[in-house]
Amino acid sequence: MPRPMPFVREAGAGPGVVCLHSNASNSSQWRGLLDILSPDYRVLAPDSYGAGKSPDWPSDRRISLQDEVEFVEPVLAAAGTPFSLVGHSYGAAIALIAALAHPGRVQALALYEPTLFSLIERDSPAPNAADGIRRAVNASSLALDEGDPAEAAKHFIDYWMGPSSWDNTPDARKAPIAASIVNVRRWGHALLTEPATLEVFRTLDIPVLYMVGKDSRPSALEVARLLTGALPRVAVVEFDGLGHMGPITHAPQVNGVIADFLASQSAA
């Protein structure tokens, strides 16, 4: 059986930068960043399994973040050596696992709220800061079982963006989000059961930009507390008034910080 290949957006030439998107999104969320970076970098933004134009997860086995890393391996290879990784939410979690898998190849990481909820579970058994996202995933899953993907998307989007966020989402954006939400159980499993520990991340000796929205959810903020205390070369940027979806809702603001960080690493 041929290896499934991701769809990739690509722009520019120069040092490689790979951008990994969040759940319920796709590589198009990085269009603005591609425009900013492409004069100086070769920027590649893949769609993850079941997102955008990429194929669905081809196995009955429950997916892991390592599976997601292996899926984008051709993109990482195309980025050359060294390359940098940019990630948001689920994509930032994939980026961290990819960096562990490629010591010496990854030059820097720019992360916006990686959702490695497994770190919370390992640090403090439930009830804990992951309770909210666990409830949202369960509610979304039940709605899917009842054949209502729009209701499933509502539970997920309202958790991350606040009550009525789904109702206020433009109709043109609702359809692709509802289509992607069929993967919510897979996302939850991958993020809540990831085996990488804080001790492993203490060995990740590369520059990391860790971005946080001050108005984000407790689950994301608790992961941030744990990871920023473990990563040895981390710089933290907190955005006033932004939540978990800051790279989408306030793309120019977040993208500018990412571009400045990458430029500082190129000059180092």
Buried (B, 14 or more C-beta within 10 A) or exposed (E): EEEEEBBBBBBBEBBBBBBBBBBBBBBBBBBBBBEBBBEBBBBBBBBBBBBBEBBEBEEEEEBBBBBBBBBBBBBBEBBEEBBBBBBBBBBBBBBBBBBBBBEEBBBBBBBBBBBBBBBBBBBEEEEBBBEBBBEBBBBBBEBBEEEBBEBBBBBBBBBBBBEEBBEEBEEEEBEBBBBBBBBBBBBBBBBBEBEBEBEEBEEBEBBBBBBBBEBBBBBBBBBBBBBBEBBEEBBEBEBEEBBBBBBBBBBEEBBEBBBEBBEEBBEE
